[in-house]
Every structure is written in structure tokens, then in C-alpha cells.
């Protein structure tokens, strides 16, 4: 049988808990997770299978089956994220895998299209994933929207911070103050994931038992910052460090300093998009930056209808002619009409036939016809703030004039996304 004919024998369907063994085995094969890897993180084979069962209950998992054998799959997590202080429903993509003998016949493209249709129906107008291949996902409409920064500093470079009135307490993984503190942080931080039980389970999934959580409480006993860390082989390893104010930052770094006899070096992860070196007296440290999370707008109409554009003092319109390689419903013209402290969104086909109008809870205002042709990847990274309009024009991702660039720079909020989660 020719490889191209195999697809005629396959069936696409949603997975349930009865498929957990096949779901797990395909993941392990595709990502080459060995028994040694599982042992390192304290798992045995049966435990990891059981840990995946809630995913099949809480997520929407689609797969291609060859008779009774699962050969390709994709999982959709129902999530939420903060986009410039507006909480969006987000579809988290994970578990993307196909056995190699079934590759090259479009199975994953079909699964992606179907799962994106599910997102649209569920009003999840934005999707995020951790890419195993940036070119692969970019060709399907996703784009980089956040970075992960790593840093390493010697023990003598740890900052000496002012004394604070509060104190640190070590707590358990499920401590209510930890969960509440992250929720406060997430709801005031652009790009941050709002962690529900599913997200917290994913956050802890691959951690070793020796990880420690410590919360900073101010003098009034309010939790205002925390650190998740591990002491191993004379290295203080920071997984996550967040704080709501300067006092909490001082308190946590003072706590790190109190361990100085126990480490030679501090290593950590930083998702704030701000260099740690600038905060240090001795900033001659090693820092690296690499792309982390990719996103794509699933439904441009839904996404723009929520988007918090900055206010402007004049009336104008701005039209996006959107090109989406995968989702036909995004290939339309979306016109923002700024008038009288509102933004009106008009949607027309590429033939400029009026289709619908919605009112947005924003403000705006000139009256030239401003039209910008843009692909879904560039639109996504621009609206999430990873790259500004002027830079996108400089590198050839936008082809437009100074007037439109200046308008975009004025109406788009500033700030890069903070995204520290992995799923």
C-alpha cells in the first residue's frame, strides 16, 4: 500500500481516559522520555500514566487512529492569560506527536485545524504552545511572543539588599497563600498565565521532591513575593521568583544571601524581559536570552473585540487585511473605527463587502483610509507586544508608511509578555 493511501484507513476521534496508555506511549516515543528520565524526577511508568489521566478528563484531546492504534495526537488545555490587564480565554496546545511511519501525510495539519475550530467555538481567541520547532509552528500561524532569560552569578555577586521588616516562611506546594499570590501577580502582569488546578499540576509535574517554596510576608503578614528553588551541588537554582513590590524583592534576595555558605553560584530563570544585571552592583554576570512561548490569534474578530487599545484624541480608521495560512475565517478585512471614546470593529470579506459591526469597550479617534496588509504571525507578535510596529517594518514584516506606523505605535499598549509556565 502507498503511504498516501494509509490516510483512507484512519479515523479521527476524541480521546478519553480509556486511551491513556496509548496517549502516554506516543508521548514517550515522540519525545524520547526514558525510564531513566522518569526515575530522575521521581516517577515510575505507572505513576506517569496516572498523572496523565486528568489531562484526558480536563483537556480536549484529538487523535488519528489506525483501526485501534493511536498514531497521531494533539491536546488542548482550557486556560486563561492576561493580555494588558484583560483576561482572555486561551487554548494551550501540548502533546503534539505522530509516529514517524505516519508522518508526511497531513495528519497533524488536520488535527491542528480541528482543534483550532474547537478553540473558536469555545471563545478561546488566542492559543499558546512551547515549540519543539519554531519553523514548524511559524509555518502554521504561530509566532514567538515571549523570551526565557537564564542567569548565573557567583556567590560574591549576590546583591546586598536593605533590611526589611517582613520575613520569609517556607511552605508546601499547595499552600493557599502561594496560589493566591500568583493569582494577584498574574492579574496585574501582561502575558501571565492565570493558573488553575490543571496549570499548577503542569507547573509541578517534572519537579524533583527537593524543591523548596518560600513566601515573603510583609510586617502586616501579607504575602507579597515568593521563590521556588533547589539547592544542589553547591548551586542555588531559582525556578521562579516573583514579587509585588520592591520590599518583597529585597526580602527574597536577602533570604538567598542567608544561604551563602551553602552555594558557590546562583542560577536562575527570568521571564520578566528585564536584565537582572542592571539591578546588581556587580552586573558582570552571564545572562542568556532565548525564545520561549509561541502564540497565534485563533479568531481575529474575537481577539480584537476584547483588545485594550490605548486612547487617542482624534477620529480615524485603521484596516487590517489579514492573511492566515490555516484558518479561513481570519482571511478578512478588520477595520478599527476610532470615534467618540469607543472603538468600532467592522469586518468585511477581502472583496470589501460589509459583514458585521461590533462595539469595543475602548477609546480612540482622524479620518484617512489607513490600510495595512499583515499575516497572522506578525499581527499576533505585534498585538502581544513582543515586537513593536517600527521594528517590524525595519525587518520587512510590515510594508507600510510612517503615518500608519505612528498610528500603530500610538494605539498599541507597551510591555512584553511575562510567560513562565510550561505545559
C-alpha positions in Angstrom: 0.0 0.0 0.0 1.2 3.5 -0.8 1.8 5.8 2.1 -0.6 8.3 0.7 -3.4 5.7 0.8 -3.0 5.0 4.5 -5.0 8.1 5.4 -8.1 6.4 3.9 -7.9 3.8 6.7 -7.6 6.3 9.6 -10.3 7.7 11.8 -10.1 11.0 13.8 -11.8 11.0 17.1 -11.6 12.5 20.6 -9.6 10.5 23.2 -10.9 9.6 26.6 -9.4 8.0 29.8 -9.5 4.6 28.2 -6.8 5.8 25.8 -4.4 6.9 28.5 -1.9 4.1 27.8 -1.7 4.8 24.1 -1.6 8.6 24.8 1.3 8.1 27.2 3.3 5.7 24.9 3.0 8.0 21.9 4.3 10.9 24.0 7.2 8.9 25.4 8.2 7.7 21.9 7.9 11.1 20.3 9.8 13.0 23.0 12.2 10.2 23.8 11.4 10.1 27.6 13.3 7.1 29.0 12.8 5.1 32.2 16.0 6.9 33.5 14.4 10.3 32.9 11.3 9.2 34.8 13.4 7.9 37.7 15.3 11.2 37.9 12.1 13.1 38.5 10.7 10.5 41.0 8.2 8.9 38.6 7.7 5.3 37.7 6.0 4.3 34.5 2.6 3.6 36.1 2.6 6.9 38.0 3.2 9.0 34.9 0.3 7.2 33.2 -1.9 8.0 36.1 -0.8 11.6 36.2 -1.9 12.0 32.5 -5.4 10.7 33.2 -6.7 14.0 34.5 -5.4 15.6 31.2 -7.8 13.4 29.3 -10.6 14.3 31.6 -10.0 18.1 31.6 -8.5 18.7 28.2 -9.8 18.2 24.6 -7.5 15.6 23.0 -7.9 14.6 19.4 -6.2 11.8 17.6 -5.9 9.8 14.4 -6.5 6.0 14.9 -5.4 3.2 12.5 -8.0 0.7 13.5 -7.5 0.6 17.3 -4.0 2.1 17.3 -3.4 5.8 18.1 -0.9 7.1 15.6 -1.1 10.9 15.9 -2.5 13.3 18.6 -2.9 16.8 19.9 -4.2 18.1 23.2 -5.9 21.4 24.0 -5.9 22.7 27.6 -8.6 25.3 28.6 -6.6 28.2 30.1 -6.7 31.9 30.7 -4.0 34.6 30.3 -3.6 38.3 31.0 -3.2 40.5 27.9 -2.7 44.1 29.0 -4.9 43.6 32.1 -7.7 41.9 30.0 -8.3 38.3 30.8 -8.5 36.2 27.7 -9.6 32.6 27.3 -6.6 30.8 25.9 -6.1 27.4 24.3 -2.9 25.7 25.5 -1.5 23.3 22.9 0.5 20.3 24.1 1.0 16.6 23.4 1.7 17.1 19.7 3.0 13.8 18.4 2.9 11.5 15.4 4.6 8.1 14.9 7.2 8.6 12.2 5.8 5.9 9.9 2.6 8.0 9.7 4.3 11.4 9.1 4.2 13.4 5.9 0.5 12.7 5.0 -1.0 15.8 6.7 -2.3 14.2 9.9 -1.1 16.9 12.2 -2.3 19.7 9.9 -5.8 18.2 10.0 -5.6 17.8 13.8 -4.5 21.4 14.2 -7.3 22.7 12.1 -9.9 20.8 14.0 -8.5 21.8 17.4 -8.4 25.4 16.4 -12.1 25.1 15.3 -12.8 23.8 18.8 -11.0 26.9 20.3 -13.0 29.2 18.2 -16.2 27.6 19.3 -15.1 27.9 22.9 -14.2 31.6 22.5 -10.5 30.9 23.1 -9.3 33.6 20.7 -5.6 33.1 21.5 -3.5 29.9 21.6 -0.1 29.3 23.2 2.4 26.5 23.0 6.0 25.6 23.7 7.6 24.8 20.3 9.8 21.9 19.6 10.4 23.5 16.2 9.9 27.3 15.7 9.8 27.0 11.8 7.2 24.2 12.0 4.8 26.2 14.1 5.5 29.5 12.4 4.5 28.0 9.1 1.2 27.1 10.7 0.4 30.6 12.1 2.1 30.7 15.5 4.8 33.3 16.3 7.2 34.0 19.2 5.7 36.2 21.8 8.0 35.8 24.9 11.5 35.0 25.9 13.2 33.0 28.7 16.3 34.5 30.2 18.8 32.5 32.2 21.4 33.9 34.5 24.4 32.7 36.5 26.2 34.8 39.2 29.0 33.9 41.7 28.2 34.0 45.4 30.0 37.3 45.8 27.8 38.9 43.2 24.5 38.2 45.0 23.1 41.7 45.9 23.4 43.1 49.4 19.8 44.4 50.0 18.5 46.7 52.6 16.9 45.2 55.7 13.1 44.7 55.6 10.5 44.4 58.3 8.8 41.3 56.9 10.0 37.7 57.0 10.2 34.6 54.8 8.3 31.4 55.5 8.8 28.1 53.7 5.5 26.5 52.6 4.1 23.5 50.8 3.3 23.3 47.1 -0.4 23.6 47.7 -0.3 26.4 50.3 -3.2 28.8 49.7 -1.0 31.9 50.1 1.2 30.7 47.2 -1.8 30.2 44.9 -3.4 33.5 45.9 -0.2 35.4 45.5 0.4 34.1 42.0 -3.2 34.9 41.1 -2.6 38.6 42.2 0.6 38.7 40.3 -0.9 37.2 37.1 -3.8 39.5 37.0 -1.5 42.6 37.0 1.2 41.2 34.7 0.8 41.2 30.9 1.2 37.8 29.3 1.0 35.8 32.5 -0.9 32.6 32.7 -3.8 32.5 35.2 -3.0 29.2 36.9 -6.0 26.9 37.7 -5.5 23.4 39.2 -4.6 22.0 35.8 -1.9 24.7 35.2 -0.5 24.2 38.7 -0.3 20.4 38.2 1.7 21.1 35.0 3.9 23.5 36.8 5.0 20.9 39.3 4.9 17.8 37.0 8.6 17.4 36.3 10.0 18.9 39.6 12.1 16.9 42.0 10.9 16.4 45.6 13.8 18.6 47.0 12.4 21.8 45.5 11.5 24.4 48.2 8.9 27.2 48.2 9.4 30.3 50.3 7.0 33.2 50.7 7.8 36.7 51.8 5.3 38.2 54.2 5.4 42.0 55.0 5.1 43.4 58.5 1.3 43.1 58.3 1.5 39.5 57.3 0.5 40.0 53.7 2.2 37.7 51.2 3.9 39.9 48.6 6.5 37.6 46.9 7.8 34.1 46.6 10.7 32.0 45.4 10.8 28.4 44.1 14.3 27.0 44.3 16.6 24.0 44.7 20.0 23.7 46.5 22.1 21.1 44.6 25.8 20.5 44.1 26.7 23.9 45.7 24.3 25.8 43.3 21.3 27.8 44.4 18.9 27.1 41.5 15.9 29.5 41.1 12.9 28.2 39.2 10.7 31.2 39.8 11.0 34.4 41.7 8.1 36.9 41.7 7.3 39.9 43.8 4.6 42.5 44.0 6.8 45.4 45.3 10.4 46.4 46.0 10.3 45.3 49.6 9.4 41.8 48.6 12.3 41.7 46.1 14.7 42.9 48.8 13.4 40.3 51.3 13.7 37.4 48.9 17.3 38.4 47.8 18.2 38.8 51.5 16.9 35.3 52.0 19.0 34.0 49.2 22.0 35.7 50.7 21.4 34.0 54.0 22.3 30.7 52.3 25.6 32.0 51.0 27.7 29.4 52.9 25.7 26.7 51.1 26.4 27.6 47.5 29.2 28.9 45.1 26.8 30.1 42.4 23.2 31.2 41.8 21.5 30.1 38.6 18.0 31.0 37.7 15.3 31.7 35.2 13.9 35.1 34.5 10.8 35.8 32.3 10.4 39.5 33.0 12.2 40.6 29.8 14.4 42.8 32.0 18.1 42.1 32.5 18.9 41.1 36.1 22.4 42.6 35.6 21.1 46.1 35.8 19.8 45.5 39.3 23.1 44.3 40.6 26.0 46.3 42.0 28.3 43.9 40.2 26.4 43.3 36.9 29.2 41.4 35.1 27.2 38.2 35.1 26.3 35.6 32.5 22.8 36.1 31.0 21.3 34.4 28.0 18.0 35.0 26.2 16.1 32.5 24.0 12.7 32.4 22.5 10.2 30.6 24.8 6.5 30.7 24.1 4.7 31.0 20.7 1.2 32.1 20.2 -1.3 32.6 17.4 -4.6 34.5 17.3 -7.3 31.9 16.7 -10.1 34.3 15.9 -9.1 37.8 14.9 -12.7 39.2 15.4 -13.0 37.8 18.9 -9.5 38.9 19.8 -9.8 42.5 18.6 -13.2 42.7 20.3 -11.5 42.4 23.7 -8.2 44.1 22.9 -7.5 47.2 25.1 -6.2 49.7 22.6 -4.7 52.9 24.0 -6.8 56.0 23.7 -6.1 58.7 21.1 -7.5 62.2 20.8 -8.7 62.2 17.1 -11.0 60.2 14.9 -9.5 57.8 12.4 -9.9 54.3 10.9 -7.3 51.5 10.6 -7.9 48.4 8.4 -6.0 45.1 8.7 -6.1 42.9 5.6 -5.3 39.6 7.4 -3.7 36.6 5.8 -3.9 33.3 7.7 -2.5 30.1 6.1 -4.6 27.8 8.2 -7.8 29.4 9.3 -10.1 30.7 6.5 -12.3 32.7 8.9 -9.4 35.1 9.6 -8.9 36.0 5.9 -11.0 39.1 6.0 -10.6 42.9 6.5 -10.9 44.1 10.0 -11.4 47.9 10.3 -11.0 49.7 13.6 -13.0 52.9 13.7 -11.9 55.3 16.5 -14.7 57.7 17.4 -16.2 59.3 20.5 -14.3 57.3 23.1 -15.1 54.0 21.5 -13.6 51.6 19.0 -16.0 50.1 16.5 -14.9 47.0 14.7 -16.1 46.4 11.1 -15.4 43.1 9.4 -15.6 42.6 5.6 -14.5 39.9 3.2 -11.5 40.6 1.0 -14.0 41.9 -1.6 -14.9 44.7 0.9 -18.5 43.5 1.4 -19.6 44.6 4.8 -20.2 41.7 7.1 -20.8 42.9 10.7 -20.1 45.6 13.3 -19.3 45.4 17.0 -18.6 47.9 19.7 -15.4 47.6 21.8 -15.1 49.0 25.3 -12.2 51.2 24.5 -11.5 54.8 23.2 -10.0 56.3 20.1 -10.1 58.8 17.2 -8.7 61.1 12.1 -10.4 60.2 9.0 -7.9 58.9 6.5 -8.3 55.4 5.0 -5.4 53.6 6.6 -5.0 50.0 5.3 -2.3 47.5 6.4 -1.7 44.1 4.9 -0.5 41.7 7.6 -0.1 37.9 8.2 -1.5 36.3 11.3 2.0 35.7 12.8 3.0 39.3 12.6 -0.3 40.5 13.9 0.0 38.2 16.9 3.5 39.2 17.9 2.7 42.9 17.4 -0.5 42.9 19.5 1.2 40.9 22.3 4.0 43.4 22.4 6.9 41.2 21.6 8.0 43.4 18.7 6.9 47.0 18.1 5.5 48.2 14.7 8.5 50.3 13.8 10.9 47.4 14.3 8.6 45.0 12.3 8.7 47.4 9.4 12.5 47.7 9.7 12.9 43.9 9.3 10.4 43.6 6.5 7.5 42.1 8.3 5.3 45.2 7.7 5.1 47.2 4.5 3.5 50.5 5.2 4.1 54.2 5.6 5.1 56.4 8.5 1.6 57.6 9.2 0.3 54.1 9.8 3.4 53.1 11.9 2.9 56.2 14.0 -0.8 55.4 14.5 0.0 51.8 15.5 2.7 53.0 17.9 0.1 55.3 19.5 -2.8 52.8 19.9 -0.9 49.7 20.9 -0.1 49.3 24.7 3.5 48.8 25.6 5.1 45.9 27.5 6.5 42.5 26.7 4.7 39.3 27.8 5.7 37.5 31.0 5.1 33.8 30.5 6.8 31.4 32.9 4.8 28.3 32.5 5.4 25.1 30.6 2.8 22.5 29.6 
